[in-house]
Amino acid sequence: MTTDAATTPGRRRLALAALAAVTVAAGLLVHRGVDGVAGDIAGDALYAVLAYLLVVYALAAVAASVIDLDATRALDRRRRDPDR
């Protein structure tokens, strides 16, 4: 499978943001509709999923900037030493 390196992090972050929005909506539905222990457990699980998605979202941004930095350094080296 081939991917375009320039658009993959952006698409990944967009998908993660959409999943986070769905998770929040599900959490609100569970909060309003499910009583008792089952609602507490489901709410806690959804909260954990949301925390995970937010961490992955942040790491995707960091990874994209690191990839851009590495590509820039590689281009600079190539300009200085074309035989490389």
Secondary structure, DSSP 8 states (H G I E B T S, - for coil): ----TTTHHHHHHHHHHHHHHHHHHHHHHHHHH--HHHHHHHHHHHHHHHHHHHHHHHHHHHHHHHHHHHHHHHHHHHHH-TT-
